[in-house]
């Protein structure tokens, strides 16, 4: 009884195998088109921002009475790497960083642990102090829009309407409105009038606070019980003007004592400008696993409908479009794929012949179709890492198929029946090919199984490349022999002896024999080349991820510690004026007092600080980007501010910003 031979089984069941090939081609193509498309793979950001506010406190008081107690309780959380804190007047920010090896599945539990500890310690903090924790800074807001052409309150209303419309788009995740200036009711008191009424400013403030109170006042019992509340909340200027203020001489209206006006908080916490104009920014993120190309198209369609409803003078401009970068990445892959496939076809046709080349060429799309099915099941979409892994695999996918079909051709040239020649691929080449495939896959094993954020981000290299290589082996021992039986021509059948070697074969054999006769010379030359290669490796720049090919230029502007947000805004305005009119710049967006939204996964936004600003330039193309960087580096600078110019990188850049411009204390507390 013959031993099991998978290649022989394939050629003996042509109907089933042919059906499987057609089914895999169709299903794989459909799955490839349905795969989610994104710029970068998702990962778990192991960082939380804990912010504290205590109006009127100095940096030293914030550190001693807020930061120190919070740090003491947070040092007991699981997987803590370090705490990094900076304090300024009335505010404090603590960055909680977990160890890189912290399991992603446990990170949410750790954040819940942090919130419980903060809730427990909050009653022990000074009166008026408040704590807040956020881990949402890992969301990528790849679709950024700027609204201009109206006052801030109106722009915020328009942004809220646009936000509601865009969040209804299938695949939408979260939305953030940036640049809203809080509105306030200002009471301008006449001191002489106040004194004549026998009131002090403290008594007036107390009366106004009571006016704002919302207190329960019992309930109405009928068929259903309905609570009744006394609501003293003030909503507009008229409500406040009609407020009754008790005085020793009797009750008077507040409008008799003061002038009331509505305005914006002064100073504001943050200011946003687009192309030099006051702006409100709407940033939208995409839900994980969604199709970036389809989502981007839908978002643009919604934005176009919103533009038709805007009031006169208002404008909605799209600053960032992540789908454009996704489209470029996918198109680049397809171009490289077809180039690689063309090279494979040309080489196979020239060296192996027409029909043999077709057998080899068909193995590549068949392998990729099966890999697409695996990616769909595993939840792996088309993004930077998986596309790179597929491109990396293209040069390896044809190796097993060439070995298998070449073994068939050699056997058929020696007079062996084509069915037996197909079975020969299993008995003589299958397991050596499998060994080589597994060794190659193991080379990527550390990237896939390492317990780190880098592995979580780049692990797709192992899973996609490994699956592609294993599938290529299956194709080589099952489908390639079947295709060879159907497509290979009859060659020297029945002669029972080998075909005379060609001239190329004779020259190759002579070169090998020459090398074997001078083995020590060959070993010495090989060792020398290895030493030269190792030395050359030391000269190569050490950078795990390359610079990004995006057109943005980021300028970090920092004023002297303690500078006001007005001074920072003025410095940013001077920088905008220096850059205004440059044809290489598509847009200029300034975020004063805070960082830009995380529109790109490796970009780490700056933390809120009135003495810093982030100016984002979007260049017309990559050449313009590099020219702008050179221009900025040669520029004399902005008076009173330091500038740091950088292009975006694929490195993970979610570190705490420099302490330049922080009016207070900054430190790092290790666990």
C-alpha positions in Angstrom: 0.0 0.0 0.0 1.4 3.4 -1.0 2.2 5.9 1.7 0.0 9.0 1.8 1.0 11.5 -0.8 -0.8 14.8 -0.8 0.4 15.8 -4.3 -0.8 12.4 -5.7 -4.2 12.9 -4.0 -4.6 16.3 -5.6 -4.0 15.1 -9.1 -6.3 12.1 -8.6 -9.2 14.4 -7.5 -9.1 17.1 -10.3 -12.7 18.1 -10.0 -12.5 18.8 -6.2 -9.1 20.6 -6.4 -10.2 22.7 -9.4 -13.3 23.7 -7.6 -11.2 24.6 -4.5 -8.9 26.8 -6.6 -11.9 28.7 -8.2 -13.6 29.0 -4.8 -10.4 30.3 -3.1 -9.8 32.8 -5.8 -13.3 34.2 -5.6 -13.6 34.2 -1.8 -10.1 35.6 -1.4 -10.7 38.4 -3.8 -14.0 39.3 -2.1 -12.3 39.2 1.4 -9.4 41.3 0.2 -11.9 44.0 -0.9 -13.7 43.7 2.4 -10.7 44.0 4.6 -10.6 47.1 6.9 -8.2 49.8 5.7 -6.3 52.0 8.1 -3.1 53.9 8.3 -1.6 52.1 11.3 -2.5 49.0 13.3 -4.2 49.5 16.6 -2.4 49.0 19.9 -3.0 49.7 23.6 -1.5 52.9 24.8 -0.3 52.3 28.4 -0.5 55.9 29.5 -3.0 57.8 31.5 -3.2 61.5 32.2 -4.3 62.5 35.8 -5.1 66.2 36.0 -5.8 68.3 39.1 -7.1 71.8 39.6 -7.0 74.0 42.7 -7.6 77.6 41.9 -5.2 80.1 43.4 -2.6 77.5 44.5 1.1 78.0 43.7 3.2 75.3 42.1 4.8 74.4 45.4 1.3 74.1 47.1 0.1 71.9 44.2 3.1 69.6 44.6 2.9 69.4 48.4 -0.8 69.1 48.9 -2.0 67.5 45.6 0.8 65.8 43.6 2.6 64.1 46.6 -0.6 62.4 48.1 -1.8 61.3 44.6 1.6 59.9 43.7 1.8 57.9 47.0 -1.5 56.1 46.3 -0.7 55.6 42.6 2.6 53.9 43.3 0.7 50.8 44.4 -1.1 50.1 41.0 -0.2 47.0 39.0 2.4 47.2 36.2 3.5 50.7 37.0 6.7 51.9 35.3 6.9 55.5 36.4 4.9 58.7 37.3 5.9 61.9 35.7 4.5 65.1 37.2 4.5 68.8 36.5 2.8 71.5 38.5 2.0 75.1 37.7 -0.2 77.8 39.1 -3.6 76.2 40.0 -3.0 73.0 38.0 -1.1 69.8 38.1 -0.7 67.0 35.5 0.5 63.5 36.4 1.4 61.1 33.6 0.9 57.4 34.7 3.1 55.2 32.5 2.8 51.4 32.7 5.5 49.0 31.9 6.0 48.1 28.3 5.4 44.4 29.1 2.0 45.0 30.7 -0.5 42.7 29.1 -2.9 44.7 26.9 -5.9 42.8 28.3 -5.1 44.1 31.8 -4.6 47.8 31.0 -8.3 48.7 31.4 -8.4 47.0 34.8 -5.4 49.1 35.8 -7.1 52.3 34.8 -10.2 51.3 36.8 -7.9 50.7 39.7 -6.4 54.2 39.2 -9.9 55.8 39.2 -10.9 54.0 42.4 -7.8 55.2 44.2 -8.4 58.8 43.0 -12.0 58.6 44.3 -10.8 57.4 47.6 -8.2 60.1 48.1 -10.3 63.0 46.8 -12.1 63.7 50.2 -8.7 64.2 51.8 -7.5 66.9 49.4 -7.9 70.6 50.1 -11.4 72.2 49.6 -11.9 73.3 46.0 -9.4 70.8 44.6 -10.7 68.5 41.8 -9.1 65.4 40.1 -9.8 64.0 36.7 -8.3 61.0 34.8 -8.3 60.3 31.1 -6.8 57.5 28.9 -8.5 58.6 25.7 -5.4 60.3 24.4 -4.7 57.2 22.3 -7.6 57.8 19.9 -6.5 58.9 16.4 -8.6 61.8 15.1 -7.6 61.3 11.5 -10.3 63.6 10.0 -9.8 67.2 11.2 -11.9 70.2 10.1 -11.5 73.9 10.8 -14.5 76.3 11.0 -13.8 80.0 10.5 -15.7 83.1 9.6 -17.9 83.8 12.7 -17.6 84.6 16.4 -16.5 81.7 18.6 -20.0 81.0 20.1 -21.5 80.6 16.6 -18.6 78.5 15.4 -19.1 76.2 18.4 -22.8 75.8 17.5 -21.9 75.0 13.9 -19.2 72.5 15.1 -21.7 70.7 17.3 -24.1 70.4 14.4 -21.4 69.1 12.2 -20.2 66.7 14.9 -23.7 65.2 15.3 -24.0 64.7 11.5 -20.5 63.1 11.2 -21.0 60.7 14.2 -24.0 59.2 12.3 -21.6 58.1 9.5 -21.1 54.3 9.7 -17.7 53.6 11.2 -17.4 56.8 13.1 -15.8 56.6 16.5 -15.4 59.7 18.6 -15.5 63.5 17.9 -13.7 66.3 19.7 -14.3 70.1 19.5 -11.2 72.2 20.1 -11.0 75.9 20.5 -14.2 76.6 22.4 -13.9 79.7 24.5 -16.1 79.3 27.7 -18.7 82.1 28.0 -19.1 84.0 31.2 -21.5 86.6 32.7 -19.5 89.5 33.9 -20.9 91.7 36.8 -19.3 95.2 36.8 -20.1 96.6 40.3 -20.2 100.3 41.1 -18.4 100.4 44.6 -20.0 103.7 45.6 -23.5 102.5 44.8 -22.7 99.2 46.7 -21.5 101.1 49.8 -24.6 103.3 49.8 -26.7 100.2 50.0 -24.7 98.9 52.9 -23.4 95.9 51.0 -19.9 94.5 50.6 -18.6 92.6 47.6 -18.5 89.4 49.7 -22.2 89.7 50.6 -23.0 90.3 47.0 -21.1 87.3 45.8 -22.8 85.2 48.5 -26.2 86.4 47.3 -25.4 85.6 43.7 -24.2 82.1 44.7 -27.5 81.4 46.4 -29.3 82.6 43.3 -27.4 79.9 41.3 -28.4 77.1 43.7 -30.6 74.2 42.7 -32.4 72.6 45.7 -35.2 70.1 46.3 -38.5 71.4 47.4 -40.6 68.3 48.0 -42.9 66.7 45.5 -46.4 66.5 44.1 -48.3 63.3 44.9 -50.9 62.4 42.3 -51.2 59.3 40.1 -47.5 59.5 39.8 -45.0 61.2 42.1 -43.1 64.1 40.5 -40.2 65.9 42.3 -40.3 69.7 42.5 -37.1 71.7 42.5 -36.3 75.3 43.2 -34.0 76.2 40.2 -32.1 79.4 40.6 -29.8 78.8 37.7 -29.0 81.9 35.7 -29.0 81.4 31.9 -28.7 84.9 30.4 -28.1 88.6 31.1 -31.8 89.4 31.7 -32.1 86.7 34.4 -29.1 88.1 36.2 -30.3 91.7 35.8 -33.6 90.9 37.4 -32.0 89.0 40.3 -33.2 90.3 43.7 -30.4 91.3 46.1 -31.3 91.7 49.8 -29.9 94.9 51.4 -30.3 96.6 54.8 -32.6 99.1 53.0 -34.7 96.4 51.3 -34.5 94.3 48.2 -33.1 95.8 45.0 -32.5 94.4 41.5 -28.9 93.6 40.6 -29.1 95.9 37.6 -29.5 98.8 40.1 -26.1 97.9 41.5 -24.0 96.7 38.6 -23.7 96.4 34.9 -24.0 92.8 33.5 -22.6 91.7 30.2 -21.9 88.4 28.5 -18.3 87.6 27.3 -15.7 85.0 27.0 -13.4 83.7 29.7 -10.4 85.9 30.1 -7.7 84.6 29.8 -8.9 81.6 27.7 -7.4 78.2 28.4 -6.6 77.6 24.7 -6.7 79.5 21.4 -7.0 77.9 17.9 -6.3 79.7 14.6 -6.5 78.4 11.0 -4.6 80.3 8.4 -4.3 83.3 10.8 -8.1 83.4 11.6 -9.8 82.5 14.8 -11.1 79.0 14.5 -12.9 76.1 16.1 -11.6 72.6 15.1 -13.7 69.5 14.8 -11.7 66.3 15.0 -13.3 62.9 14.2 -11.9 59.4 14.8 -12.7 56.2 13.0 -13.9 53.1 14.9 -11.3 50.3 15.0 -11.7 47.8 12.2 -13.7 50.1 9.9 -12.8 50.7 6.3 -10.8 53.9 6.2 -11.4 54.5 2.4 -15.2 54.1 2.7 -15.3 56.1 5.9 -13.3 59.0 4.4 -15.5 59.1 1.4 -18.6 59.3 3.6 -17.1 62.0 5.8 -16.2 64.1 2.8 -19.8 63.8 1.5 -21.2 64.8 4.9 -18.8 67.8 5.0 -19.9 68.9 1.6 -23.6 68.8 2.6 -22.7 70.8 5.7 -21.0 73.5 3.7 -24.2 74.2 1.8 -26.0 74.9 5.1 -23.4 77.3 6.6 -24.3 80.9 7.1 -22.7 83.6 4.9 -19.1 84.1 5.7 -18.6 80.8 7.6 -16.2 78.2 6.1 -15.6 74.5 6.8 -12.1 73.4 5.7 -10.7 69.9 5.9 -7.2 70.0 7.4 -6.5 66.3 7.7 -7.8 63.4 5.7 -6.5 60.0 6.9 -8.2 58.2 4.0 -5.9 59.9 1.6 -2.9 58.4 3.3 -4.6 55.0 3.5 -5.4 55.2 -0.3 -1.8 56.1 -1.0 -0.5 53.1 1.1 -2.9 50.7 -0.6 -2.1 52.0 -4.1 1.6 51.7 -3.3 1.1 48.1 -2.3 -0.8 47.3 -5.4 1.8 48.9 -7.6 4.6 47.0 -5.9 2.6 43.8 -6.0 2.0 44.1 -9.8 5.7 45.0 -10.3 6.8 42.0 -8.3 4.3 39.8 -10.1 5.6 41.1 -13.4 9.2 40.4 -12.5 8.2 36.9 -11.4 6.4 36.3 -14.7 9.2 37.6 -16.8 11.9 35.5 -15.0 9.7 32.4 -14.9 8.8 32.7 -18.6 12.4 33.4 -19.7 14.0 30.6 -17.6 11.3 28.0 -17.3 9.2 28.5 -20.5 5.7 29.7 -21.2 3.6 27.1 -19.6 5.8 26.5 -16.6 5.9 30.2 -16.0 2.1 30.3 -15.9 2.0 27.6 -13.3 4.4 29.6 -11.1 2.7 32.9 -11.7 -0.7 31.5 -10.7 0.7 30.4 -7.3 1.2 34.1 -6.2 -2.5 35.4 -6.4 -3.8 32.0 -5.1 -1.5 32.3 -2.1 -2.5 35.9 -1.4 -6.2 35.0 -1.8 -5.9 32.4 1.0 -3.9 34.8 3.1 -6.6 37.4 2.7 -9.1 34.9 4.1 -6.8 34.3 7.1 -6.5 38.0 7.7 -10.3 38.4 7.7 -10.7 35.6 10.2 -7.8 37.0 12.4 -9.1 40.5 12.3 -6.1 41.9 10.5 -6.8 44.8 8.1 -4.8 46.5 5.5 -2.5 49.0 7.2 1.2 50.0 7.3 2.5 46.8 9.0 0.3 44.2 7.2 0.9 45.8 3.8 4.7 45.8 4.5 4.5 42.2 5.5 2.7 41.3 2.2 5.2 43.2 0.1 8.0 41.4 2.1 6.4 38.1 1.4 6.1 38.5 -2.4 9.7 37.6 -3.0 9.3 34.4 -0.9 6.0 33.2 -2.2 7.2 31.8 -5.5 10.2 29.8 -4.0 8.3 26.7 -3.1 6.2 26.8 -6.3 9.4 27.0 -8.4 11.0 24.1 -6.6 7.9 22.0 -7.0 7.3 22.7 -10.6 11.0 22.4 -11.5 11.1 18.9 -9.9 8.1 17.9 -12.0 9.8 19.2 -15.2 13.0 17.4 -14.4 11.2 14.1 -13.8 9.1 14.5 -17.0 12.3 15.2 -19.0 13.6 11.9 -17.7 10.5 10.1 -19.1 8.4 9.8 -15.9 4.7 10.0 -16.2 3.3 13.5 -15.3 1.2 12.1 -12.5 4.2 10.3 -11.0 6.2 13.5 -11.6 3.6 15.4 -9.6 3.8 12.9 -6.7 7.6 13.3 -6.8 7.1 16.9 -5.5 5.7 15.5 -2.3 8.1 12.7 -1.6 11.4 14.5 -2.4 10.8 18.3 -2.0 7.8 18.8 0.4 9.6 18.3 3.7 12.8 20.1 2.8 10.6 23.0 1.6 8.6 22.9 4.9 11.8 23.0 6.9 13.1 26.0 5.1 9.7 27.7 5.4 9.5 27.1 9.2 13.1 28.4 9.6 12.1 31.6 7.8 8.9 32.0 9.9 10.9 31.5 13.1 13.1 34.4 12.1 10.0 36.7 12.6 8.9 35.0 15.8 10.3 37.6 18.3 8.3 40.4 16.7 5.1 38.4 17.0 5.4 37.0 20.5 7.4 39.7 22.4 5.5 41.2 25.3 5.8 44.8 24.4 4.0 47.7 22.7 6.3 47.4 19.7 5.2 43.8 19.3 1.6 44.7 19.6 2.1 47.4 16.9 4.4 45.5 14.6 3.4 41.9 15.4 1.5 41.7 12.1 4.8 41.2 10.4 5.1 37.8 12.0 1.5 36.7 11.6 1.0 37.9 8.0 4.4 36.8 6.7 4.3 33.5 8.6 0.8 32.7 7.2 1.8 33.7 3.7 4.9 31.4 3.8 3.0 28.4 5.2 0.2 28.9 2.7 2.8 29.1 -0.1 4.0 25.7 1.0 0.5 24.2 0.9 0.0 25.7 -2.6 3.3 24.2 -3.8 2.4 20.7 -2.7 -1.3 20.6 -3.5 -2.3 23.1 -6.2 1.0 23.5 -8.1 1.3 19.8 -8.9 -2.4 19.9 -10.1 -1.7 22.9 -12.3 1.5 21.3 -13.5 -0.4 18.2 -14.7 -2.9 20.4 -16.5 -0.6 23.0 -18.0 3.0 21.6 -18.4 3.8 20.4 -21.9 4.9 16.8 -22.8 8.8 16.8 -22.6 11.0 14.0 -23.8 8.3 11.5 -22.7 9.3 7.8 -22.8 12.9 8.3 -23.6 14.0 7.0 -20.2 17.2 9.1 -20.1 18.2 12.6 -19.1 18.2 15.4 -21.7 21.6 16.7 -22.6 22.6 19.6 -20.4 22.4 23.1 -21.7 25.3 25.6 -22.1 24.1 27.5 -19.0 24.1 24.3 -17.0 27.6 23.4 -18.1 28.9 26.8 -17.2 27.2 26.8 -13.7 28.6 23.3 -13.1 32.1 24.4 -14.0 31.9 27.4 -11.6 30.8 25.1 -8.8 33.6 22.7 -9.4 36.1 25.5 -9.5 34.8 26.7 -6.1 35.0 23.2 -4.6 38.6 22.7 -5.8 39.5 26.0 -4.0 37.4 25.6 -0.9 39.8 27.4 1.5 40.0 30.4 -0.8 36.2 30.6 -1.0 35.8 30.3 2.8 38.4 33.1 3.3 36.7 35.4 0.8 33.3 34.6 2.4 34.6 35.4 5.9 36.2 38.6 4.7 32.9 39.7 3.1 31.1 38.8 6.4 33.5 41.0 8.4 33.1 43.9 6.0 29.3 43.5 6.2 29.4 43.5 10.0 31.6 46.6 10.0 29.2 48.3 7.5 26.3 47.5 9.8 27.8 49.7 12.5 27.7 52.7 10.1 24.0 52.3 9.4 21.8 54.7 11.3 20.0 53.0 14.2 16.3 53.8 13.7 13.6 51.1 14.1 11.0 53.2 12.2 11.8 55.6 9.4 10.5 59.1 9.0 7.0 59.5 7.9 6.1 60.4 4.3 3.3 62.7 5.4 3.5 66.4 4.4 3.0 67.9 7.9 5.7 70.0 9.6 5.3 70.4 13.4 6.7 73.5 15.1 6.8 73.4 18.9 6.9 77.0 20.3 7.8 77.6 23.9 7.9 80.9 25.8 9.6 81.8 29.0 8.2 80.0 32.1 5.2 81.8 33.4 4.3 83.5 30.2 0.7 84.3 29.7 -1.4 82.8 26.9 -1.7 86.2 25.3 2.0 86.5 25.0 2.2 83.0 23.5 -0.6 83.8 21.1 1.2 86.9 20.0 4.4 85.0 19.4 2.5 82.4 17.4 1.0 85.2 15.4 4.4 86.6 14.5 5.5 83.1 13.3 2.3 82.9 11.2 3.1 86.3 9.6 6.6 85.1 8.7 5.2 82.1 6.9 2.2 83.8 5.4 2.1 83.8 1.6 4.6 80.9 1.1 3.2 78.9 -1.9 4.6 75.7 -0.5 2.2 75.8 2.5 -1.3 74.5 2.1 -2.5 75.4 5.5 -1.3 76.8 8.9 -3.0 75.7 12.1 -1.9 77.1 15.5 -2.9 75.5 18.8 -2.0 77.9 21.6 -2.0 76.6 25.1 -2.5 73.0 24.1 -1.3 70.5 21.5 -2.9 69.5 18.2 -5.2 66.6 18.2 -3.6 63.2 17.7 -4.3 63.1 13.9 -1.6 60.5 13.4 -0.9 57.5 15.6 2.8 58.1 16.4 2.3 61.8 17.1 2.2 62.7 20.8 0.2 65.8 21.5 1.6 68.3 23.9 -0.1 68.7 27.3 -2.0 71.9 28.1 0.3 74.8 29.0 -0.3 78.5 28.4 3.4 79.1 27.7 3.6 76.7 24.8 2.0 76.4 21.3 2.0 73.9 18.5 2.0 75.3 14.9 1.2 72.7 12.3 2.1 73.3 8.6 0.6 71.2 5.9 3.0 71.4 2.9 1.8 70.9 -0.7 4.1 67.8 -1.2 7.2 66.1 0.4 9.7 68.3 -1.5 7.9 71.4 -0.2 8.0 69.9 3.3 11.7 69.4 3.2 12.2 72.9 1.8 10.1 74.4 4.6 12.1 72.6 7.2 15.3 74.1 5.8 13.7 77.5 5.7 12.6 77.3 9.3 16.0 76.1 10.5 17.6 79.1 8.8 15.0 81.6 10.0 16.2 84.0 12.8 13.3 82.9 15.0 10.6 84.6 16.9 11.4 87.1 19.6 10.9 85.8 23.1 10.2 82.2 22.0 12.2 79.1 21.2 11.2 76.9 18.2 11.6 73.2 17.7 10.9 72.1 14.1 10.4 68.5 13.3 8.9 66.2 10.7 6.6 63.4 11.7 8.2 60.1 12.4 6.9 56.5 12.7 8.6 56.3 16.1 6.3 56.0 19.1 6.3 59.6 20.3 3.9 59.6 23.2 6.3 60.9 25.8 5.7 63.9 28.1 6.7 67.1 26.4 9.7 69.1 27.4 9.4 71.2 30.5 10.3 74.3 28.5 7.8 76.9 29.4 6.4 75.2 32.5 6.1 77.8 35.3 6.6 75.5 38.3 8.0 72.2 39.1 8.5 69.0 37.1 9.9 65.7 38.2 9.8 62.0 37.6 8.9 59.6 40.3 9.8 56.0 39.5 7.8 53.1 40.9 
